[in-house]
Amino acid sequence: MKGDQGVATSLFKQLGERLGLGSRHRRANFIFIAAFVVLIAVAATLTDVFFSGNNLSNLFRQIVTNGLLSLGMLIVILTGGIDLSVGPVVALTGILAAGLQRQMPFPLAILIALAAGMLAGAANGFLIARFKLQPFIVTLASMGAIRGLIYVYSETPQTPIYPAFRSLLGGGFIGPFPVPSLIMLAFFPLVWMFLNQTTHGRAIVAIGGNEEAVRLAGINTRSHVLLAYILSGFFAAAAGVLLASRLGIAQPSVGSGYELDAIAAVVIGGGILGGGGGGAIGTFAGVLALGLIDNLLNLFNVQSYYQQILKGLIILIAVLARRKEH
């Protein structure tokens, strides 16, 4: 038993030293950091509004949804998988958190919404881990199924009936800081600690590097893949609850394309599709970079479809820059 633990510990350390440390990956990191600095300089030069208190507050409120989704996507990508169902989960959990308030207190409605998101993630993880199905196919199927389930539950938008649901969460402030932003920011160090300081987190990272080696070291890879998708479902649910609270309404149609923003943030921040690289700090940088781009384009009234074109190009460039070395 001790021998297996020693092998596992050694494996974690070796994989941890290898993740993202290739010379090409380092160059990509420097290029993205330089681009980020240039982006801030351009924003500060082109408009005086960018660094105003109101704009910065709006910026951090607007990145909450993608920030939480990206944390879940990061954990899944580290296993070598992907989760395309996060957008519909955001819509479903927002609808549940708002709509169930007519039958129960809103804290209980929030708990049920979070549980629903984790259940959706568990279903994805079970199919992927137990039957070795492709994550892309499984989560694509669940994306359609969950979207349909939303409209079965409610074809119309749901509004929360408890004012505290919005005033304490989506619309609340602690000093000058929005409560949703503080909640999102609190999760990033927690995920960093989980991935780097816990056995389960290190196992998830190692699975993306070499799943067979992890299995031979005596680690239950199925349970850790399942855990990764449950956590992705939890973060998507949290994003849905906070979004419904901030907007004061839950739309069945919300969440379309959210998975692309989350994937973009992860790969910009050092994540490698297929596993083998990524971290919470880099993911936050990716979330912030995308938020800055959206914010700057909105300040100049750029049409939304141009923003989608730009995000698609960013994802393509980031994936090319961070593809696995052979």
N, C-alpha and C positions, 0 to 999 in steps of 0.2 A: 504493500500500500504506500509506504513511504517512498519506495522507488518510483512508483507511478507519479506521485506528487512532485518528486524531484525532476522527473522528465518533463512534466507539464510546466513547472516553473521555468525550466531552462528553455522550453519551446516558446513560452510567452515572452521571455526576455529577448530571444533571438529575433522573433517576429517583430517585437516592438522596436528593436534597433533598426530593422530593415524598412519599416513603414515610412514611405515618403522621403527617404534619405538619399535616393538616387540623384546623381548630378543633374539629370534633366529635370527632375522634380524640384530640386532646389532652384534651378534657373526659372522654372515656371512660377515658383513662389515669389521670387524677387520681381519678376515681370508683373505679376498681379498686384503686389504691394506698390510698385511704382505707378501702375495704372490707377490704383486707388488714391494715391497721393495727388496725382494729376487731376483726377476727377474732382476731388475736394477743392483744389486750386481753381479749376475752371468754374465750379459752382460759386465760389466766393468772388470770383472776378466778374462773372456775368450778371449776377443779381445780388443786391444788398439784402434781399428778403431771406436768403438761404440760412444765414446764421442768426436770424431773429429767434427769440424765445418761442414764439408761437409755432414757427415752422419746425424747429427742432423737436418740440413736443409732439406735433403732428407726425413727424417722421418716425419717432419711436413708437407712437401708437399704431402707425400703419404697418410696421414690420413685425408686430406681435404674432399675427397669424402665421406668416411665413417662418418666423423664428421658431415657433413651437413645432410646426410641421417639419422643418429642416432637422431638428434634433431627432425626431422619430425616424426620418428618412436616413440620417447619418447612421444610426444604429443598424438599420436594415441593410444599408449598402455595405457596411463593414463586414457583414456575414456573406457578402457576395450576392445579395438579393436586391429587390426593389419593391416599392409599394405604390401602386398606381391608384389605390382606393382611398387615399387620404382626403381628396376633395369631397366625395360623397359623404364620408364620415363626418367631415366638418358640417355639412348641411344637415345630416341626420341628427347629430348631437345638439346642434343649435335649435332645431325644431323641437326635440324632446325637452331640452332645458327650458324653453319658453312655453311650449304647449302643455306640459305636465303640471305647470303651476296652477292650473284650474282645478286639479285634483289633489294637490299636496303642497306643502311648503317648498319654497324654491331651493333650499339647501338639499332636500331629498331629490328634487328633480335634477339638480346638478349631478348628484351621485349616480343616479340612474343613467344619465347621459354619458358620464365617464365610463360606467360599466358597459354600456352599449358599444362604445368605441373600442374598449379592450376586448369585448366579445368578438367584434368584427376582426380585430387583429389576431385573436386566438384562432379563429376559423381559417384565416389565411395561413398562419404559421403552422397549424396542424396539417393542412393539405400539402404544404410545401415540405415540411420536415418528415412527415410520416410516409408520404407516397412519392417523394422526390420529384414533385412536379416543378415546372419552371415558374419562378416567382412572377415573371412578366405575365404569363398566361393566367395564373391563379388570381392575381390582383386586378388584372384587366376584367376578368369575369366578375369578380366581386364588386368592381367599380360600377358595372352596369346593374348588378343585382341590388346593391345598396341604394343606387339612385332610384330604381323602381320602387323599392321599399319605402322611400321617403314619400313618394306621391301616394302610395297606399295609405300611409298614416295621415298625410295632410297635403291636399293639393293647393292650399292657400297659405300665405304667410302667417306665422304665429307671433303674437306680441305678448311679452311677459306682463303679468298683472301685478307683480310686486315691485314697487318703485325701488326698493333696496337692491334688487337684482342688478339694476343699472347703476345706481348711485354708489354702491360699494365696489363693484367690479369694473365694468366698462367705462363708467363716467367718473370714477373716484380718483382722487389725487392724494398723495402723501407729500406735503410740501409742494414743490413744483413738478413732481414726478408722477406721471399717470400710473395708476395701480396695475393695469394690464402689462405695461412695460416692465415694471418691477417684478411681476410674477414671471414673465418670460426670462428676464435677466437672471433671476434666481435659479432657474433650471439649468442654465449653461454650466456653471461650476459644479452642480450636482451631477450632470451627465459626464463632465470631465472626470470627476472623482470615481464615478461608476465604471467608466471605461479603463481608467488607469490604476485605480487603487483596490478594486474588488476582483475576486476570482471569476465571477460570472462575466463581468465586463471584459476582462482580459481574454476570456474564452471566446467571447463574441468577436473581438478583434482578430484573434488567432484563426478562427474558422474561415474568415475571408482570405487569410494568407495561405492556408493549407488545411482544408477541412479533414482530409484523410490523416494527416499527421496528428491533428488534434484528437481524432477518434482513436488512433493507435496509442495515444498517450493516456487513454482511459477516461477521456472527457465525453460526456453525453452530448453529442452535437445536436441531436433532435430537440432536446429541452431548451438549449440555448438559442436555436433558431426560432423556436416557438416564443421564447421570452422576448426576442428582438421585435417580432411582429406585434406582440401584446403591447410593448412599450410604444411602438409606432401608432397603434390604435389609441393608446392613452393620450399621447401628445396631440393627435388629430382631434380627439374629443375635447381636450382642454382648449384647443384653438377654436373649435366650434362654439363652446360655451362663452368664451371671452368675446368672440366676434358678435354673437347675438346680444350679449350684454352691452357692448359698445354701441352697436347700431340701434338697439332698442326694438329690433324686429329680426325674425328668423325666416329666411327665404328658402323654399325647397330647391330653388335653382342655383343657390350659391355654391361655390367651390370648384367650378369648371376651370381647369388649367392650373389649379393650385399645386398639383403634383410636379408640374414643370418648374415652377418657381423654387420649390423645395429641392429638387434635384440640382438645379442650377446653383443654388447657394452652397450645397454640399461639394460639388465638383470645383467650384471657384475656390472654396476654402481648403482644397487639398484632397478631397475624397476621390477615390478611384472606383469607377463602376466595375463591378465584378469582385470587389474586395481588395484589400491590400494597402489601404491608405485612407487617412481622414482623421479628423478630431474635432472636439467641441469648439476650441478656440478659432480654428480656421473656418469652421462653419458659421460662427458668429460674424466673422469678417465678411464671408460671402453674403450672409443675410443683410448686413449693413451696406455692402456695396450695391446690391440690387435695390435696396431701399433708397439709396442716394440717387441711383439712376432714375428710378420711378419718380422720385420727388423732383428732381431737376427737370425731367421731361414734362411733368405736370405744371411746374412753374412757368414753362414756356408754351403751355397749351398744345403739346404734341399729341396727335391722335393716338388712341389706345392701340390700334393695330400696328402702328410703327413701333410701339413699345414691345409688342409681341414678336415682331421681326427681330428686334435688337436682342431680346432675351434668347431667341432661338439661336442666333449667331454666337452669343456668349456661351451657351451650353456647348455648342459644337467646338468652339475654340478651346474651352476649358477641358473637354473630354480628350481632344487631340493632344493638348499639352500634358495631360496627366495619365495618358494611357500606360498600361503596364509595359515595363521593359522586358524583353525576351533575350 
